[in-house]
């Protein structure tokens, strides 16, 4: 890797790329779905793009696939299922709750990530980390404040989706930094085909594929087809960047980043779609951005202390060996 490449291959650089791709795809999805109202087909196109993109990368030697055991292969199948179910539950809940309510509940994802990390990984955050999360979560609540409408089933699905999103982020991190240590593209090449097939099956089961067939024969244009291809390419880029950023940071950092992304999406939506802002939303946006900055400062400080402690321990061990 060149010197410039090493300088750019940092957690901060990958998080900036994650924000850029995530914001871009979120807004692009909104534009595409206005003229192509088929979310499962759009998700399938994105997964197909990931499948083709990773095959090209593999053939060009950008990464080498790891050899997995049968058990590890089953883990990949389970991961792709979790990925698809997470999308399914999110889509289903949006039919039964208002968007502001959905975003408000999903703002709890960092707290769900902490709960799951404590329960399954025995990984406890510091007091400073917990305190820095409060403005991030409350900021999204204020920024999305509006007409909170929901059904009992919608509330249950939205809460379930929040825990699924947290679990997906944790599992993504573990398969890349745990025992498997998969390259982000290696993870994507295994997950995308399975997720694509699951999206196709779900689209068939809901009858969406029949509606897409009719739409394609009567309303599809070259510009719409081009937009779908571009959407798939951006989605592939987001998946690569997201998996890499997750590997170089942590599951909790990614969920905090997702919350900050939510309010940045609101800011851009105001500019692009001419949405009105009020004092409450501005306060929420400011609170979330300030909380995100606080969390970043806390994480950097804790990593610096951990690195210093590790260096001191190694030095003490070396001095002990010299004495003996």
C-alpha positions in Angstrom: 0.0 0.0 0.0 1.3 3.5 -0.9 2.0 6.2 1.7 -1.1 8.1 0.6 -3.1 4.9 0.8 -2.0 4.2 4.3 -2.9 7.8 5.4 -6.4 7.4 3.9 -6.8 3.9 5.4 -7.9 5.2 8.8 -11.2 4.8 10.8 -11.9 8.5 10.4 -11.5 8.3 6.6 -13.8 5.3 6.3 -16.4 6.9 8.6 -16.4 10.0 6.3 -16.9 7.7 3.3 -19.7 5.9 5.2 -21.5 9.2 5.8 -21.1 10.2 2.2 -22.4 7.0 0.7 -25.1 6.5 3.3 -26.5 10.0 2.9 -26.3 9.8 -0.9 -28.1 6.4 -1.1 -30.8 7.4 1.4 -31.7 10.5 -0.6 -31.3 8.6 -3.9 -33.6 5.8 -2.7 -36.2 8.4 -1.9 -36.0 9.8 -5.4 -36.0 6.4 -7.1 -38.9 5.0 -5.0 -41.1 8.0 -6.0 -41.0 6.7 -9.6 -40.3 3.0 -8.9 -42.4 2.1 -5.8 -41.1 -1.4 -5.3 -38.8 -1.6 -2.3 -38.1 -5.3 -2.4 -37.1 -5.2 -6.0 -34.9 -2.2 -5.4 -33.2 -4.0 -2.5 -32.8 -7.1 -4.8 -31.1 -4.9 -7.4 -28.8 -3.5 -4.8 -27.9 -7.1 -3.6 -27.4 -8.2 -7.2 -25.1 -5.2 -7.7 -23.1 -6.4 -4.7 -22.9 -9.9 -6.1 -21.6 -8.7 -9.5 -19.3 -6.1 -8.0 -17.5 -8.5 -5.7 -17.1 -11.1 -8.4 -15.3 -8.5 -10.6 -13.1 -7.5 -7.6 -12.3 -11.1 -6.9 -11.3 -11.8 -10.6 -9.1 -8.7 -10.5 -7.3 -9.9 -7.4 -8.5 -7.2 -5.0 -9.0 -9.8 -2.3 -8.7 -13.6 -1.7 -11.5 -15.6 -0.4 -11.0 -17.4 2.9 -11.7 -21.1 3.2 -14.6 -21.7 5.5 -15.8 -24.8 7.2 -19.3 -26.1 6.9 -20.2 -24.5 10.2 -18.7 -21.2 9.2 -20.6 -21.4 5.9 -23.8 -21.9 7.9 -22.9 -18.7 9.9 -22.8 -16.8 6.6 -26.3 -18.1 5.7 -27.6 -17.1 9.1 -26.0 -13.6 8.7 -27.6 -13.0 5.3 -30.9 -14.1 6.7 -30.5 -11.6 9.6 -29.6 -8.9 7.0 -32.8 -9.6 5.0 -35.1 -10.0 8.0 -33.8 -6.7 9.3 -34.9 -5.0 6.1 -38.2 -6.9 6.1 -39.1 -5.9 9.6 -38.2 -2.3 8.9 -40.4 -2.2 5.8 -43.3 -3.9 7.5 -43.2 -1.6 10.5 -43.2 1.5 8.3 -46.6 0.4 7.0 -48.0 0.5 10.6 -46.2 3.5 12.2 -45.5 7.1 11.1 -42.0 7.9 9.8 -41.3 10.3 12.8 -42.2 7.5 15.3 -40.1 4.9 13.3 -37.0 7.2 13.4 -37.6 8.0 17.1 -37.6 4.3 18.1 -34.7 3.5 15.8 -32.7 6.2 17.6 -32.5 3.7 20.5 -30.2 1.4 18.4 -27.0 2.4 20.2 -28.6 1.5 23.6 -29.8 -1.8 22.1 -26.2 -2.4 20.9 -24.9 -1.8 24.4 -27.5 -4.2 25.9 -26.6 -7.0 23.4 -22.9 -6.4 23.9 -23.2 -6.7 27.6 -25.5 -9.8 27.4 -23.6 -11.8 24.8 -20.0 -10.4 24.7 -19.6 -9.2 28.3 -18.4 -5.9 26.9 -19.4 -2.9 29.1 -19.1 0.7 28.0 -17.5 3.4 30.2 -19.6 6.0 32.1 -18.4 8.7 29.7 -19.5 6.7 26.7 -23.0 6.2 28.2 -23.3 9.9 29.0 -22.2 10.9 25.4 -25.0 8.7 24.0 -27.8 10.6 25.7 -27.6 13.7 23.5 -27.3 11.5 20.4 -30.5 9.6 21.2 -32.5 12.6 22.5 -31.4 14.7 19.6 -32.9 12.3 17.1 -36.1 12.3 19.2 -36.4 16.1 18.9 -35.3 16.2 15.3 -38.0 13.7 14.2 -40.7 15.1 16.6 -44.0 15.2 14.8 -47.1 13.2 14.5 -46.3 9.9 16.4 -48.9 7.5 15.0 -48.6 3.7 15.6 -50.4 0.5 16.2 -49.6 -2.1 18.8 -48.2 -4.4 16.1 -46.3 -1.6 14.5 -44.7 -0.7 17.9 -43.6 -4.3 18.4 -42.2 -4.6 14.9 -40.3 -1.3 15.3 -38.8 -2.4 18.6 -37.9 -5.7 17.1 -36.3 -3.9 14.1 -34.2 -1.8 16.5 -32.7 -4.9 18.2 -32.2 -6.6 14.8 -30.3 -3.6 13.5 -28.1 -3.6 16.6 -27.6 -7.4 16.3 -26.7 -7.1 12.6 -24.1 -4.4 13.4 -22.5 -6.5 16.1 -22.4 -9.7 14.0 -20.9 -7.8 11.1 -18.1 -6.6 13.4 -17.5 -10.0 14.9 -17.2 -11.9 11.6 -14.6 -9.4 10.5 -12.5 -8.9 13.6 -13.3 -12.2 15.5 -12.1 -15.7 14.7 -13.2 -15.5 11.0 -11.5 -12.2 10.2 -13.1 -11.9 6.8 -12.1 -9.2 4.4 -15.1 -6.8 3.8 -15.3 -7.9 0.2 -15.1 -11.5 1.2 -18.1 -11.0 3.6 -20.0 -9.1 0.9 -19.4 -11.8 -1.8 -20.9 -14.4 0.5 -23.8 -12.4 1.8 -25.0 -10.6 -1.4 -26.2 -13.7 -3.4 -28.0 -15.2 -0.4 -29.7 -11.8 0.4 -30.6 -11.4 -3.3 -32.4 -14.7 -3.4 -34.2 -14.0 -0.2 -35.4 -10.6 -1.6 -36.6 -12.3 -4.8 -38.5 -14.9 -2.7 -40.1 -12.3 -0.5 -41.0 -10.1 -3.6 -42.7 -13.2 -5.2 -44.5 -14.0 -1.9 -45.9 -10.5 -1.5 -46.9 -10.2 -5.2 -44.5 -7.4 -5.8 -42.7 -9.2 -8.7 -46.0 -9.4 -10.7 -46.5 -5.6 -10.2 -42.9 -5.0 -11.3 -43.5 -7.1 -14.5 -46.5 -5.0 -15.4 -44.7 -1.8 -14.6 -41.7 -2.8 -16.7 -44.0 -3.4 -19.7 -45.9 -0.2 -19.4 -44.0 2.5 -17.5 -40.3 1.7 -17.6 -38.1 4.3 -19.4 -34.4 4.4 -20.2 -33.8 7.2 -17.6 -35.5 5.1 -14.9 -33.5 2.0 -15.8 -30.3 4.1 -15.7 -31.3 5.4 -12.2 -31.8 1.9 -11.0 -28.3 0.8 -12.3 -26.7 3.9 -10.6 -28.6 3.1 -7.4 -27.2 -0.4 -7.5 -23.6 0.9 -8.0 -23.9 3.3 -5.1 -25.4 0.6 -2.9 -22.4 -1.6 -3.7 -20.1 1.2 -2.7 -22.0 1.7 0.5 -21.8 -2.0 1.5 -18.0 -2.0 0.9 -17.5 1.2 2.9 -19.9 0.2 5.7 -18.3 -3.2 6.2 -14.8 -1.7 6.2 -15.8 1.1 8.6 -17.4 -1.5 10.9 -14.2 -3.5 10.9 -12.0 -0.5 11.7 -14.2 1.0 14.4 -16.8 -0.8 16.5 -20.4 -1.9 16.4 -21.4 0.9 18.8 -19.6 3.6 16.8 -21.5 2.5 13.7 -24.9 2.8 15.4 -23.9 6.3 16.7 -22.8 7.2 13.2 -26.2 6.0 11.9 -28.0 8.3 14.3 -25.9 11.3 13.3 -26.6 10.3 9.7 -30.3 10.5 10.4 -30.2 14.2 11.3 -27.8 15.0 8.5 -30.4 13.4 6.2 -33.0 15.8 7.6 -30.7 18.8 6.9 -30.2 17.7 3.2 -33.8 16.8 2.8 -34.7 20.4 3.9 -32.5 21.7 1.1 -33.4 19.2 -1.6 -37.1 18.6 -0.9 -37.9 22.0 0.6 -39.1 20.6 4.0 -39.9 23.1 6.7 -37.9 23.2 9.9 -39.0 24.4 13.3 -37.2 25.3 16.5 -37.6 21.8 17.9 -36.1 20.1 14.9 -33.2 22.5 14.8 -32.6 21.9 18.5 -32.6 18.1 17.9 -30.2 18.4 15.0 -27.8 20.5 17.0 -28.0 18.2 20.0 -27.3 15.1 17.9 -24.3 16.6 16.2 -22.9 17.8 19.5 -23.5 14.4 21.0 -21.8 12.7 18.1 -18.7 15.0 18.5 -18.7 14.3 22.2 -18.9 10.5 21.6 -16.0 10.7 19.1 -13.9 12.6 21.6 -14.6 10.1 24.3 -13.8 7.1 22.0 -10.5 8.7 20.9 -9.5 9.5 24.5 -10.2 5.9 25.6 -8.3 4.4 22.7 -5.3 6.7 23.5 -5.4 5.5 27.1 -5.7 1.9 26.1 -2.7 2.3 23.7 -0.6 4.0 26.4 -1.4 1.2 28.9 -0.6 -1.5 26.4 2.8 0.2 25.5 3.6 0.6 29.2 2.8 -3.1 29.8 5.0 -4.2 27.0 7.9 -2.0 28.2 7.5 -3.4 31.7 7.6 -6.9 30.4 10.7 -6.2 28.3 12.5 -4.6 31.3 11.5 -7.6 33.5 13.1 -10.0 30.9 16.3 -8.0 30.8 16.6 -8.1 34.6 16.0 -11.8 34.7 
